[in-house]
């Protein structure tokens, strides 16, 4: 073996291992291993999720209730929800139909930060369902 071939073989093995890991993960959900990136290498919320959402349609009338604890304001750089904020760390597409993402973020609540992971799924009718380890919530897109 020529010097340098070992490095080339290790890189090929690493690339194959990454592809295999992606394939195994995708066996459980349709889609691909893509992630959303904002400028400067920071993660971004998927563009399809950006907007104002609420669990109840009444929260979407007029200006809505900005103090509602069920209102989500999703921007390209995160989520504001009542007394907590979420800043994305990683947003990976897991399905194209319905559109869905696994999003890992930093949750800040009452001055304390922790890691938060959830599945965000859009149906075709303007509803966003968020599933985490504790609950499932479905939100309506406010117009």
N, C-alpha and C positions, 0 to 999 in steps of 0.2 A: 504494500500500500504506500502511496506517495504521501509525504508529509502534507497536511492540510485536508486530505481526504476524510480523516476521522472527524474533523470539524464539520465538513460538508454533510457527512452521514448523520451526525448528531442533530444538525439543523433540520434535515429531512425528517428524522424521527420525531423531533419536536413539532414540526408542522403537521405531520400525520396524527400525532397524539392530540393536538388542538382540534383538528378536523373531526377526529373520532369522538372527542368529548362533546363537541357541538352536535354531532349526529345522534349520540345517545340521549342528550337532553331533548332534542327535537322529536325523539320517538314518542314523547309524552304530550307534546303540543305541536301543532302545525306552525310553520313559519320559518324564520331564519335566525341566524346569529348576528343581528345588526343592532347597533346601539346609536342613540341620538347624541350628537355632540354640538355644543354651542361653540361660539368663537373662543379661541384661547385654550381649547382643550377641556373646558368645563362641560359637564353633562347638561343637557337641556331636556325639558319636558317635550314629549312628542307634540308636534304642531296640532294634530287632530284633537288634543285634549284641552288646548288653550281656550279659555272662556270662563263664564260664570255658571256655576251648577248649584242646585239645591235639591234636597230630598223631596220637598213639597212644592207643588206648582204655585202655591200662594207666596212662597219665598221669591218667586220670579216675577211677580206682578209689579208694575211701576219700577221704582228703584229697588224694590225688594227690601228686606231688612238686613242692613249691613252688620247688625249685631247678632244675627241668627247663628246658632251653634251648628246648624246643618248646611250652611252656605260654604262652597268652595270657590275660591278665585284662583284659577290656574293660569300662570304666566309662563313664558318660555323658560324662566329661571327658577320656578318653584310653585308651591301651593300655599295660600293663606287660608286658614280655616279657624274662625273664631279666635281662640287664644293660642293657636299653634301654627308653626310654619314648617314646611318640608322643603329641603333643598336637595335636588337629585344628585346622586353619586353615580348611578348607572341606570340607564333605561334601555332594555333589550326587547326588541320585537319578538313575540312568540307565536303570533298568529296573524294572518292576513284577512281571514274571514271566519269569525268576526275579528276586527282589529283588536289586538291585545298586546300588552307589554308587561314584563316584570320590571318593576322600578324599585331600586334600592335608594333610600334617601336618608338625610340627617333630619330627624324630627326635633324641633325645639319647642318646649312647652314650659312655661313658668321659669325661664332662665336655665333650664336643664336640657341637655342634648342627648339623644340616643339614636341608635340605628333603627330604621324602619324599612320593611320590605312588604310590597303588596303587588297583586295582579290587578291591572286596570284594563277593563274590556268595554269596547263601544259596540252597541248593537246598531242596526241601521235606522232606528227610530228616535235618535236623540237622547239615548240613555247611556249613562256611564255606570258600570258596576265596579266597585272596588272591593277586593277580597284580600283580607289579611289573616293572620293566625287567630284572631279573636272574633271577627264578624264579617258579614257581607252587607254592603250598603249600595243602593242604586240611586243615582242622582239624575235629575232632569236638566237638560241644557237650558239656561235662561236666554231668552231672545233679546 
